[in-house]
Amino acid sequence: MNGSRLPPLGRKIFSADSGNIPMDDHGLPDSMPSAQSPDIENPGREKSRVLKRLLAIIGEHSISAERVGIRLSPEDLKLVFEALRTHARKGEAPDFPSDDEIRRYALDILYAELVEEPSNVLYTTRTGPDTMRYDAMTPDFWIECIDILERTLSP
């Protein structure tokens, strides 16, 4: 196992116990199509913040899966990411194909935690000089975050 305690997926990523991770924008663009919620003050920073949370969740689940003899593969993660996109677009729940019940359970649990993130991660919009509004992610913003996550973890 590599030093990050995550399955080798082509790039070193952060695990839940990585310590302090600088909250820069990780080079993520601030520009978004206007249909996606132009009120986000700093979309790159918000994407970075979401990415950090998602990487930590995947790291924790990878460690837990290893405890029961399951190593989450890039293909497993791709299945979860596609299920998250489908849920965001259509509201459909996944049925992960696997002959291995433990692996299927590990994918279901990872999906179940990640699918809640759009309502758990709020972004701020300044509505006045001293006031902020907190909004949940839009489906388009969430899908964009999933895309970034998948690119980050892909070899």
C-alpha positions in Angstrom: 0.0 0.0 0.0 1.3 3.5 -0.8 2.0 6.2 1.8 -1.4 7.8 1.4 -3.2 4.6 2.6 -5.4 4.7 -0.5 -5.4 2.4 -3.5 -2.9 3.5 -6.1 -5.0 5.3 -8.7 -2.3 7.0 -10.7 -1.8 10.1 -8.5 -1.2 10.6 -4.8 -4.4 11.9 -3.2 -5.3 13.0 0.3 -6.7 10.6 2.9 -8.7 11.7 5.9 -5.6 11.8 8.0 -3.5 13.9 5.7 -3.6 16.8 8.1 -3.9 20.4 7.0 -4.5 20.8 3.2 -4.1 24.3 1.8 -7.4 25.6 0.6 -6.2 27.2 -2.6 -8.2 26.7 -5.7 -6.1 23.8 -7.0 -6.0 25.5 -10.4 -9.8 25.0 -10.8 -11.4 27.6 -13.0 -13.6 30.4 -11.5 -15.7 30.7 -14.6 -18.8 28.7 -15.0 -21.6 28.8 -17.6 -24.3 31.2 -16.4 -26.9 28.5 -16.1 -24.9 26.9 -13.3 -25.3 29.4 -10.5 -23.3 32.5 -11.2 -23.8 33.7 -7.6 -20.9 31.6 -6.3 -18.3 34.2 -5.3 -15.3 31.9 -5.9 -16.2 28.7 -7.8 -12.6 27.5 -7.9 -12.3 27.7 -4.2 -15.7 26.0 -3.7 -14.7 23.2 -6.0 -11.5 22.8 -4.1 -13.4 22.7 -0.8 -15.8 20.0 -2.1 -12.9 18.0 -3.7 -11.1 17.9 -0.3 -14.2 16.6 1.4 -14.8 14.0 -1.3 -11.2 12.8 -1.2 -11.4 12.4 2.5 -14.6 10.3 2.3 -13.1 8.1 -0.4 -9.9 7.7 1.7 -11.9 6.7 4.8 -14.0 4.2 2.8 -10.9 2.8 1.1 -9.3 2.1 4.5 -12.6 0.5 5.8 -12.9 -1.6 2.7 -9.4 -2.9 3.1 -10.2 -4.0 6.6 -12.7 -6.5 5.1 -10.4 -7.5 2.3 -11.7 -5.3 -0.4 -9.5 -3.0 -2.5 -11.5 -0.4 -4.3 -10.2 -0.3 -7.8 -10.4 2.6 -10.3 -13.2 0.7 -12.0 -15.1 0.5 -8.7 -14.8 4.3 -8.3 -15.8 4.9 -11.9 -19.0 2.9 -11.2 -19.7 5.1 -8.1 -19.0 8.3 -10.0 -21.3 7.4 -12.8 -24.0 6.4 -10.4 -23.7 9.8 -8.7 -24.0 11.6 -12.0 -27.1 9.6 -12.9 -28.6 10.3 -9.6 -27.9 14.1 -10.0 -29.5 14.1 -13.5 -32.4 11.7 -13.0 -32.7 10.9 -9.3 -32.2 7.2 -9.9 -30.5 4.9 -7.4 -27.7 2.6 -8.6 -27.6 -1.2 -8.8 -23.9 -2.0 -8.6 -23.2 -5.2 -10.6 -20.9 -7.6 -8.7 -20.9 -11.2 -7.8 -19.0 -10.2 -4.6 -21.6 -9.2 -2.0 -19.0 -7.5 0.2 -17.6 -5.4 -2.7 -21.2 -4.5 -3.7 -21.9 -3.5 -0.1 -18.6 -1.4 0.0 -19.7 0.4 -3.2 -23.3 1.0 -1.9 -22.0 2.5 1.4 -19.5 4.8 -0.5 -22.3 5.9 -2.8 -24.7 6.4 0.0 -22.3 8.8 1.8 -21.2 10.7 -1.3 -24.8 11.1 -2.7 -25.6 13.2 0.5 -22.8 15.7 -0.1 -24.7 18.1 -2.3 -27.0 18.9 0.6 -24.2 18.8 3.3 -21.8 21.1 1.5 -23.1 24.7 1.4 -21.5 27.5 -0.5 -21.8 31.1 0.4 -23.2 34.0 -1.7 -22.8 37.5 -0.5 -26.2 39.2 -0.5 -25.1 42.5 1.0 -22.2 44.1 2.7 -22.7 42.2 5.9 -24.9 39.3 4.9 -24.4 35.9 3.3 -26.7 33.3 1.9 -25.9 29.6 2.2 -27.0 27.5 -0.7 -26.8 23.7 -1.4 -25.0 22.7 -4.6 -26.9 22.7 -7.8 -26.9 19.4 -9.7 -24.7 20.9 -12.5 -22.1 22.1 -9.9 -22.2 18.7 -8.2 -21.6 16.9 -11.5 -18.7 19.3 -12.3 -17.2 18.4 -8.9 -17.6 14.7 -9.6 -15.9 15.2 -12.9 -13.0 16.9 -11.2 -12.8 14.2 -8.6 -12.7 11.5 -11.3 -9.9 13.3 -13.2 -8.0 13.7 -9.9 -8.2 10.0 -9.2 -7.8 8.6 -12.7 -4.4 7.3 -13.8 
